Amino acid sequence: MDTAPSAAKPAADAPADRHRRKVATAAALASAVEWYDYFVFGIAAALVLGDLYFPAGSSSAGVLAAFATFAVGFLARPIGGVIAGQLGDKRGRKPMLVLALTIMGLATTGIGLLPTYETIGIAAPLLLVFLRVLQGIAVGAQWGGAMLMATEYAPEGKRGLYGSLVQLGVPIGVVTANTVFLVAGAVTSDSAFAAWGWRVPFLVGLLVLGLAWYIHTRVEETPAFKEAERALAEQEKGAGQKRSPLRTILREHLGTVFLAGGSFAVNTATFYIIITGVLDYTTRELHMERSSVLLVSLCISLTQLALIPLSAALSDRIGRLRIYALGAVGLGVWAVPMFLLIDTGSLLWLAVGTFVCSCFLSIMYGPQAALFAELFTAEMRYTGASLGYQIAAVAGGGLAPFVMVLLLEATGTSMSVSAYIILLAVIALISIKILAGRAAKR
């Protein structure tokens, strides 16, 4: 991996531009629908799941239980990353992406049809946790496959830009999830929304299965994997034994995996704080209107659709780590002003605070796919990149809304949440500095 711009090496059977665009579009759509399914759970956890599946004596306890279930999905993500990474480095990127989409579609639809605690008792939260685990496994398997389908098809000098198309799946997923919840809330009363309206966004998950079939039948495997597969087959033939990508990562590149995770945890944590944690905080503690907060979140996510590819394209010119570090610094510096603005209870200042934060998130997120792909060679790239990403997801994103509620309950001030973000930003900058130092020695 290099701090300077890095490009994918053209293979002998380099694909035509039209096919590159088709694959990149399919990968972006796969990411978008997968993240949509994943985010609807976070929004529902902040709005209704606590009351419906975890009845308790206080609203805080119910929300904590719902957010704990939300976090369980993140704990399952490394499992998906390991399984899909191992098989994806051996069998191909496309089969794992198709499998991930299928699992996500079935799990999300299952949540939309799941009876509540009042209907089936303790079985309801247990089944909810199980389906959330399946969601976690699916998204853990999906990111590496979609990211590599895009970056390994990228033309010379555009790996960052092509990788950012997959990253756009996150804001697209957020926008779509918020839009569907806004529509469901607008056309139903509060009682109807709690009874059945919240289920509609989950049932949209059935559409994922159609995309999975399209990728299975219309998209070819990446040239980089085909080339690595041929080279690995020759190597294994000469050595007389098969190599394990996971074993190679654990023995020789585990430090790089943890540095990748450490560099990105601040991004995932801050993202889920402003998307899910702030939704709960503003509606439950600051008594702001649910629909208004969702609308702000939707508009903020729209701005990322422009910023993510811009930062990725810039990283193709001046280097991944420079752009990446700028975003981490911004998140740490903005953590305190953001919550001071949110605490005013003003919709305008909420929008300003989260908008600036989302700009720094986009600056980091744009080049991240290409950066992680460049940390590992093709024969272990799915495994290594997926593990690094999912470690960050567990350490940052999965626990962030839960930690936020705990910090607010324990300290009574949102500045404790700001301190949490600052700590993760410092860890990110240390990790980035070490990665840059390693790159300089190569």
Secondary structure as GFF3:
##gff-version 3
##sequence-region A 1 442
A	DSSP	alpha_helix	17	44	.	.	.	ID=ss1
A	DSSP	pi_helix	45	49	.	.	.	ID=ss2
A	DSSP	alpha_helix	50	53	.	.	.	ID=ss3
A	DSSP	alpha_helix	59	91	.	.	.	ID=ss4
A	DSSP	alpha_helix	93	113	.	.	.	ID=ss5
A	DSSP	alpha_helix	117	120	.	.	.	ID=ss6
A	DSSP	alpha_helix	123	151	.	.	.	ID=ss7
A	DSSP	alpha_helix	159	167	.	.	.	ID=ss8
A	DSSP	alpha_helix	169	186	.	.	.	ID=ss9
A	DSSP	alpha_helix	190	195	.	.	.	ID=ss10
A	DSSP	three_ten_helix	197	199	.	.	.	ID=ss11
A	DSSP	alpha_helix	200	203	.	.	.	ID=ss12
A	DSSP	three_ten_helix	204	206	.	.	.	ID=ss13
A	DSSP	alpha_helix	207	218	.	.	.	ID=ss14
A	DSSP	alpha_helix	223	239	.	.	.	ID=ss15
A	DSSP	alpha_helix	245	252	.	.	.	ID=ss16
A	DSSP	alpha_helix	254	272	.	.	.	ID=ss17
A	DSSP	pi_helix	273	277	.	.	.	ID=ss18
A	DSSP	alpha_helix	278	280	.	.	.	ID=ss19
A	DSSP	pi_helix	281	285	.	.	.	ID=ss20
A	DSSP	alpha_helix	290	318	.	.	.	ID=ss21
A	DSSP	alpha_helix	320	342	.	.	.	ID=ss22
A	DSSP	alpha_helix	347	374	.	.	.	ID=ss23
A	DSSP	three_ten_helix	378	380	.	.	.	ID=ss24
A	DSSP	alpha_helix	381	392	.	.	.	ID=ss25
A	DSSP	pi_helix	393	398	.	.	.	ID=ss26
A	DSSP	alpha_helix	400	411	.	.	.	ID=ss27
A	DSSP	alpha_helix	415	440	.	.	.	ID=ss28
###
